[in-house]
Amino acid sequence: MPDRLIKRTVFEQITKHISEPEMTVILGPRQTGKTTILSQLKTYLTSNQIANEKNILIFNLDFISDLELFKNQLDFFNYLKARIIANEKLYIFVDEAQRIENAGIFFKGIYDKNLPIKFVLTGSSSLELKAKISEPLTGRKMIFNIYPFDFFEYLLAKDEFLAKLIYSDNISDYDKKSLMNNLYDFIIYGGYPRIILEDNKEKKQHLLKEIYSSYIEKDIIGLLKIRNFSAYTKLLKIVAGQIGGLVNYHELSKTTALSFRTIESYIGILKQTFVIEDIRPFFKNTRKELSKMPKIYFVDSGLRNFAISDFKNFKEREDRGSLLENYISSVFIKKQNRNTNFWRTKDKSEVDFVISLHDGEIIPLEVKATELISMEITRSFRNFISRYNPKQAFVANLSRQGEMIIDKTKINFILPYEIERLF
């Protein structure tokens, strides 16, 4: 199934905002389908008779011919004004908008003229685009982040029937096994659309190399002008080998021979270009619980596995625990609607994730990359439950489903993919 037919989870939110006067800004890594979303938006507007095709103009600024039109603000303003007929609304889609010099000021000037124009901008580097638009476009934009496919979207591309089963309570053991096997493949090769649509594993790895090279050449060297890219890629590989562990910037500085400030800068860039995310400790007692070092996870595990050159099958890997944690973390990153932390005390009690809901409820979640024989929890998990008395808790594992009660806490044993529907 071509990726252009797959409606991303965030697409409905974008279509709801398309009627708002503010600019719609879509940010995300390269090759995650932002251009495809623009094409889908065009189809949405025309098929729902919201706009005529002639009133929808799409510019891809990776093309020099399109970029040329954006060299002069007044000239572009006159170009648009000449195409407004009988006050009909124009929809202007600008792909890779970060290529415009002073993009925020450029679009603010046109936006403030109150012409019947709706702007939809996309950008591959949030660091670059946010720096150019955030202050000038304050109150004039809504930002939507587009990530590589989540597991549900992956299944839509591979097997729509299995995708629906994620939201079913009654699944046969055969289908559970199919879902888990797909999840293992997803964890190894990630969710970039081109990777998902390719079945040959060698070609998957080659495509990941292309995506990685494009990121380094266009975002890191081309846009952000980082000249010491060998040190940058070395840091990226070291971080890739440490997913799920505490990240010590001073240790990274010693290992890479980079200054502490450079490490901070590079980690910031990795976050702003959608490669990694960090999660911070959960604590209420600062005397007993650590409050400094974060954990780092990759937004896409395929890119992470490319960075360390390891594509072995999930169950054969020594790092499968870290990879399963990374998958769980990526679910929360892509949903963008939960505050997620981890818990660790000075006596080394630790819980992988603590999810804070909007109503103040907290939910601990432990990840076990094993096939549990019985429903058992660790001492650390029990300590957290005893200390905070959550209403519910979860243990994601490879085989066991069920419930148990400890004190007043209901502990749910789930298969990892069930996270997609629970949060």
N, C-alpha and C positions, 0 to 999 in steps of 0.2 A: 504494500500500500504506500503510494508516494506520500512524503511528509506534508505536502500541501493540502492533503485531505484530512489531516489530523488537527482537530481543534484543540489548541493548547488550553490547559486549565484556566489560565489567566485571560483567555480571549474574551470571555463573557464580561469580565470587569472592564476590559478595554472598550468593548462595544457600548457599554453603558456610559462610558465617559465621552464617547465620540460626539454626543449631542451637547456636551458642556462647552462653554466658550474658551476655557483655558486650553493651553497647548497640551497635547498628549505626548509624553516623552517616554520612549521605550528603550531601556538600557539592557545590555546583556553581552556575553562573550561573542566573539565571531563564530559564525556557522552554527548558531543555535536556532535559526529560523525567523529572525526579525524581518528579513525581506519577505519571507513567505507570509508572515502575519500582515504585512502591508497589502499583499495581494489578496489575502482573505478579507481584509477590511474593505477593500475596493468591491469585492464580490458582495459582501454584506450590505454595503451602501446601495449598490445598484439593484440587487435582488429584492431588497425591502423598499425600493422606490424612494429612498431617502435622498439620493443624488443621481444625476445623470452621469454617464461615463465621461462626457466631455468636461464635466466640472471637477474631475478628480485628476490631479497632476502628480506624478511620481518622479522624484529625482534621486538618483543613486550617485552620491558624491565620490564613490570610488572611481567613477568615470570622469575623465578630465573634461569632456564635452558638457556634462551636467554641472560640474564644479565651476566652470567658467561663468555661468549665469549668476553665481553668488559672490562674485568678486566685488561688486559695487551695490550697496544697499539701495540707493535711489533708483538705479537701473532695474533692480529686481522688483522694487515697489511698482514702478511704472509697468513692468511686464505683467504683474498680477492685476493691476488696476484695469489694464486694457482687456483682460479676459473676464471681467465681471459683467454679466449681462442681466439687465433687469433686476439687479440686486440679488441674484441667485447666489447661494453660498458656494464658495470654492473650497475644495478639500486639497490641501497641499501636503503631500507625504515627502519627507526629506530623509533619505537613508544615509547613515554615516555622517550625521550633522556636525560631528566634532571637527570635521575637516574645514569648516568655515572659520576664518579668523574672527575672533571676538563674537562668537556665535550668539551669546546671550544678548549683547547689545544690538546685534544685527536683527534678531527676531523681535526684540522688545520694541524697537522703533516702528516696525511694521504693525505689530500687534496693537500698539497704542493708537494707531490711526482708526481703529474700530471699523475696518472693512469687513464685509461678510466672508471671512476666511477662517477656516479651521486648520490649524497646523498639527501634524503628527510627525514627530522627530524621532529618529532612532540613533543610537550610538553604541559602539563596541567597547569603549573605555569609559567607565563611569568617572574615573579620576579626571580624565581629560575633559569630558563633556560637562560634568558637574562644576569643574573649575571655571568653565566658560559661560555657563548659563545660570547657576544657582542664584547668585546675588541679583543680576539684572532681571531675571524672570520670577523673582519672588512674588507669589500670589497670582502668577500667570501660567502655571504649569501643574500637571500631575504626573508623577513618575511611576512607571511600571517596570519591574525587573523581569527579564526573560532568561531562564536558565536552560541548560541541557535538559532533555526530557526526564520527568520523574518516572517511577516504575509503572504507574498506571498508564501514562502516555506511551511508554515503551511497549506495553502490552497492546495498546490500541493499534500500534504500528505492526505488531507481530501476529497477534491473535485476539481479535475483538471479543470473542467468547470468553477467553480467560480473563480479560480485563474486567468484564462484568462480574466474574466470580469473586473478585476481591471484595465486593460489597455484599456477598452472599454469606449467610450463616451456615448453610448446609452444603458442604462440598465433599465430594468423594475423595478417598485417599489417593486415587489415581490423579485427580485434578490438583490436589494439594502438591503432589510430587512434581507435576508439570509446572505449577506456579513457582515452586522452589528452584527447579532447574533453570527456569527463565531468570529468576532473581540472581542465581549464581553467575549467569552469563552477563547480566546487567551490571553486577558488581565488578566484574573483571574488565569489561570493555566500555562501560559508561553509557551516557544517554545522548551523545551528540547525534543528531538525525542521520547523518551520512553513515555513522558507525552502525546504528540500529538497522538500517536498510541493507546492509551488507552482511551476507552469511559466511563468507570465507574469512577465517580467522587471521590469515596472513594479510589479507587486504584490509581488515579492520585495523591491524597494527600499522600498516602503511598510511591509512587515512588519519590515524591519531598522530603520526609523525608530521603529516601535512598541517594538521590543526595546530600542533605545538609550534612548528616552524613559522606558521603565519602569525601566531601570537607574538613570538619573539621578534620577528622582523617588522611587523606593522605596528604593534602596540608598544613594545618595549624599546626598540631601536628607532622606529619611524616616528611615532607620536611623542613618546616620553623622553626621547633623546638620551637614553641610558647607554653610555659607551662601554662600560665595563660589564658587558652582558655575560661574559664567561663567569664572573663572580656571582651575578644574579642567578644564572642557571644552576650554579653549584649550590647556592642557598636553597633554591627550589627543590633540588634533589634531596638535600639533607632533610628539609622539612617533610618531603614526601615519605621519607623513611621513618618519620617520627609521629605519624598521625595517631591521635588518641592519647599521646603522652604529654606530660607537662613541657612547655616550651620555655627554655631559659635563654633569654637574649644574650646574656653574658657568655654562656657556653657556646652559642652560635657564633659570637664574635671571635672567640678563641679558635674555633674550628675552621672558620672561613678566612681569618686574618682581615676581616672587615671591622670597621669601627662600630660601636654600639649604635650611634646615630644612623649609620648606613643600614644596619640590620633593621632598625625601626622603619626606615624609609622603604626598604625593599619589601618588608612584610606588609606595610601599608599599601604598596603598589599591587602586591599579590592579591590583597583583599579587594581593592578597588577595581581590579581588572577581572574579578569574578573567578579567580583560581582557587582561593582558600577562604575560609571563614574561621574565626576563633570563637570559642565559648569561654565564658568567665566563670569563676567559682561562685557557688551559692553559699552564702553564709549569713548567720545571724549572731553568732558568737565569735567575734574577731580574735579572741584570745586562744580559741581552740581550733579554729578553722582557717585554712590558708586563704589568702585574699589577693595574691599577686599574679602568679604565673597562669597563663591561659592554656587551653588545649587548642590545637589547630586541626582542622579537617579540610579535605578537598571537596569543592563543590561537585566535581565530577571524578569518580574513581578511575575511569578509563585513562584520563590525563595523568592521574597520580601513578597508575601502574606503568604508563609509558615513561614517566620521569625516572622510575627505578628499574626500567627494562625487565619487568616480571609479569608474564601473562599466564602463569601456571593456573590450572583449574582451582577453583575455590577450596575444595576439600583437601587438596594436596599442599596448601600453603601454610607456612608457619605464622603468617601475619593475618590469618583469616579473622581472628578476633578483632583486630584493629580495622580491617576492611568492613566487617559487619557493623561496627560502631560508626564508621564513616558513612555507611549507607543510611543508618538511622539519623545521623546528624544532617545529611543532605535532604532528608524528608522535611525536617523543620526549616532548613535554609530556604528550600523552594516554596514552602507554604507561606513563609513570611508573616505568620500570624501567631507565633508563640514565642515567649521569652524562655530560652533554653540555657541552662547552666549545668555544671557538674558539681559534685560535693566531695570534698576531701578534707580530713582532719589531720592534725599533727600526729595523731597516733596511727595514721595511714588507713583509717576507715574511708572507703570510697564508694560512691554511686556514680554510674556512668552519666546519667542525665537526670536533671530535675526540671520539669516543665512547670512554669508558672502561668496559670490561667488568669483571665481578666478579672475574675471575681475574687482573686487572692488565693484560690486553692492551689496547692502544689502537688505534683504527681512525680514520684521517683520512678525511674525506668532503668533496669539492669539489662545488659546485653550479654548473651552467652552463645558463642559460636560452637555449640556442642549439641548433641542429641541427648537430652535429659531423659534419664530412666524414670525419675519420679519428680514430684513438685517439691523442690528444695530451694532455699534462699541462703545467701551468704551471711556471715556475721555482720559485715558492713551494712548490708541492706537492712538487716534486722535492727541494727543500731540506729539507722536513719528513721525507720518506722517508729521505733521506741521514742526517739527524740522529738519528732515532729507530728506524729499521729495523723498521717494523711488518710483521706477517705479511701483512696485506691492507689494501687501500685501495679507496675507491669514488669514482667520478665520476658524479654524477646529471646527465643531460642530456636533450634532447628527442628524440633520434633514435638514438644509437649504443649498441649492446650488444656486449659482447665482453670479452676479457681480454688483458692484457699483463703482462710481468714486468720489473721494474727492480730490479737487485740481487737480493734474495731476497723482494721484496714483490710479491704478486699484486695488480694493479690491475684492478678490475671496473668496466666501463662499463655503467651501468644506466639504465633509464627511471625517472623520479621515483617513480611509484606502487609500484615494486618495494621501496622502503624499507619499505612496510607489512608485508611478510612477512619481511624480512631481519633486522629488529631488534625 
